[in-house]
Amino acid sequence: MGVLMVEHDGPDDEDAGEVIGLASALMAEDRDRRERVDLKQIGAELGVPAEYVERAERALRRKRAKRKLRFRIALAAALSFGLLGALWWNYERGKQTARANAVASQPSPTKLRGLVVAFDLNRGSGSARDASAIQARGGNVITIDQAFSDRVLAGVDVLVLLESRKSPFDEAELNALKSFVRDGKGLVVGDLGWSWVQYEHKSLEELPANQLGKALGFAFTNENIGPPGALSDEIASNQQTIVQDGWAAGGIVLTGDRARIILRDDRLRPMAGTLDAGRGRIAVFGHRGILDDNPWLFAWSVAYAANR
C-alpha cells in the first residue's frame, strides 16, 4: 500500500505543560535523593522527540533529587496521557489529509462519459450490475461475442474480461489483445486461479487469462486467500469497505516497475492491483465478485484503465 508521510505540528504549550506538571508531581517525594539523570539518553531510549525532552529537561533541571526510575515512570505516563494523544491526533489528521489528496488525484470514477467499454461474451460474461456501473457514469457499454482481432477491438477504449475461460486464446487473438493494450487502451481482468485448477482440472498455464497475462505482466495463482482486508489509499473514497457476498478470492502476481497492489486480504496477500503495459493500463482482480459486489470499484478500475 504506499508510504504515508505525515507532517506534525510543533509542540503545544499546554501539552508540554502537562508533561512537566505530571513529571514534577510524581517525583516530588524523591527530592531527598541527589541522583543525576541523563534526560536526553532516556528520551532517546523511549523514542521521545528531542524537542519535548529538551523542554522537560529545562524545567526539571531546576528541581533537585530526581530519581531515574521515577522519571521513567513519569515520562512514560506523560507520553501515554499527554504527548502520545497529541501526536496521534496529528497523525490521524495527516492521514485524513493524505487520503483526501489521494482521492482528489486518482482517476475519478465519475469521468467515464464517452468511453466505449466492451464486455467479452465470447469466452466470458458480464452482468447487469457491471454494465449499469458504467452507464450510470456516462460510459457506453457494448458486448463482443466473436474472436478478438484488430477490427473487432477498433473503437473500444476499455476491454473487460470476466472469467473469459470458455476456450483458449489463439495466437492471432493474443497478438490483437497485446497490441490493443500496448498501443494505449485499457484492460480490466477478473478471474480465479484456484477454481480453474480445482473444478476445471487444468493447469494454471492453461488458464486463458494467464496466457494473456504472461505477455502483459500479470498472473492468477492457485492460492485461496482470505477476506478483503487492506484497501490502498490510492483508491480510498467514501466506500472504504469492500463488500463480499459469498466469494473467496484467489491470489495474483504483478510484474513491472509500475505494478501496484490496491487490495489485500486480512493477511496482506494481494488480491487486486494495477500495472502498465506499453502505453496501456491494466486492472487485475483475483475474483470477478470483487467487481460485481462493488460497482464503485469497478467504475474506478475502468476509469483507471482509460487513464482518466
Disulfide bonds with the S-S distance in Angstrom:
none
